[in-house]
Amino acid sequence: MPKITFTDHTGTSRDIEVAEGRSLMEGARDAGIDAIAADCGGACACATCHVYIDDAWVDRVGAQDPNEADMLDFAAAPTDHRSRLSCQVRVTAALEGLSVHTPDTQG
C-alpha cells in the first residue's frame, strides 16, 4: 500500500498507508485524520475534504475536473493551484510518498 504523508496547518505530519484504488479521503478518514471532515462521504458534493497537494506532486496527481473545481469554490480555506478534494484523488502505486497538507479549517 502506498504511504501518504498528511501534514496539518501546525506542521504536524502523519504517515498513513492507503490501498490502491481508494481515495485520499477514504484513507484519511479511515486513519482518523481529523482535518478531513468528508461530510458528503466522497460524492464530490462538498469541500470538507480539501487538501493542498505538495508542489512537487501537483503534476503527478493531476488537475481538478470541472465538478471538483466548482466544489472548491465552497472551500472554507483559500484555494490555489495545489487545491484538490481528497475524495477525487485515487491512490495508485505512483503516489507512493505523496505529501499533502490540510488547511486550518474545513467548514
C-alpha positions as CSV (number, residue, x, y, z in Angstrom):
1,M,0.0,0.0,0.0
2,P,1.3,3.4,-0.9
3,K,2.4,5.6,2.0
4,I,1.0,9.1,2.1
5,T,2.1,11.9,4.4
6,F,-0.6,14.3,5.7
7,T,0.7,17.5,7.3
8,D,-1.7,19.7,9.2
9,H,-1.7,23.5,9.5
10,T,0.5,23.3,12.6
11,G,3.2,21.4,10.7
12,T,2.5,18.0,12.4
13,S,2.9,15.2,9.9
14,R,1.5,11.7,9.9
15,D,2.2,8.9,7.5
16,I,-0.6,6.6,6.6
17,E,-1.0,3.7,4.1
18,V,-3.8,3.8,1.6
19,A,-4.8,0.9,-0.5
20,E,-4.5,1.4,-4.3
21,G,-7.9,2.3,-5.8
22,R,-9.1,4.1,-2.7
23,S,-9.3,7.9,-2.5
24,L,-7.1,10.0,-0.3
25,M,-10.2,11.0,1.6
26,E,-11.1,7.4,2.4
27,G,-7.6,6.7,3.6
28,A,-7.5,9.8,5.7
29,R,-11.0,9.1,7.2
30,D,-10.1,5.5,8.0
31,A,-6.8,6.5,9.6
32,G,-8.5,9.2,11.8
33,I,-7.0,12.3,10.1
34,D,-9.2,14.8,11.9
35,A,-8.7,17.6,9.4
36,I,-10.6,15.7,6.7
37,A,-14.3,16.1,7.6
38,A,-15.6,14.4,4.5
39,D,-19.2,15.4,5.2
40,C,-20.6,14.1,1.8
41,G,-18.8,10.8,2.1
42,G,-16.8,11.2,-1.1
43,A,-19.6,12.2,-3.5
44,C,-17.8,15.5,-4.6
45,A,-20.8,17.4,-3.1
46,C,-19.0,19.5,-0.5
47,A,-15.5,20.8,0.1
48,T,-14.8,19.4,3.5
49,C,-12.0,17.1,2.3
50,H,-10.0,20.0,0.7
51,V,-6.2,19.4,0.7
52,Y,-3.2,21.1,-0.7
53,I,-1.0,18.8,-2.8
54,D,2.7,19.4,-2.2
55,D,4.2,21.4,-5.1
56,A,6.5,18.5,-6.0
57,W,3.5,16.3,-6.6
58,V,0.9,18.6,-8.3
59,D,1.7,17.4,-11.8
60,R,1.8,13.7,-10.9
61,V,-1.6,13.9,-9.0
62,G,-3.3,15.7,-11.9
63,A,-5.7,18.5,-12.4
64,Q,-9.1,19.1,-10.9
65,D,-12.0,18.2,-13.1
66,P,-14.7,20.8,-13.7
67,N,-17.1,19.4,-11.0
68,E,-14.3,19.4,-8.4
69,A,-13.3,22.9,-9.3
70,D,-16.9,24.1,-8.8
71,M,-17.0,22.4,-5.4
72,L,-13.7,24.0,-4.4
73,D,-15.4,27.4,-4.7
74,F,-17.1,26.4,-1.4
75,A,-14.0,25.5,0.5
76,A,-13.6,27.3,3.8
77,A,-9.9,27.8,3.4
78,P,-8.3,29.7,0.4
79,T,-7.7,27.6,-2.7
80,D,-4.9,27.7,-5.2
81,H,-3.2,25.6,-7.9
82,R,-2.4,22.9,-5.3
83,S,-6.0,22.5,-4.1
84,R,-7.8,19.2,-4.6
85,L,-10.7,17.5,-3.0
86,S,-9.2,14.4,-1.5
87,C,-12.2,12.4,-2.4
88,Q,-11.3,12.9,-6.1
89,V,-7.7,11.7,-5.9
90,R,-7.4,7.9,-6.4
91,V,-4.4,6.3,-4.9
92,T,-2.1,4.4,-7.2
93,A,1.4,2.9,-6.7
94,A,2.8,6.0,-8.5
95,L,1.6,8.1,-5.5
96,E,3.9,6.3,-3.0
97,G,5.4,9.1,-0.9
98,L,2.8,11.7,-1.8
99,S,2.7,14.7,0.6
100,V,-0.5,16.6,1.2
101,H,-1.3,19.5,3.6
102,T,-4.6,20.1,5.3
103,P,-6.0,23.6,5.8
104,D,-6.7,25.0,9.2
105,T,-10.4,24.7,8.7
106,Q,-12.8,22.7,6.6
107,G,-16.1,24.2,7.4
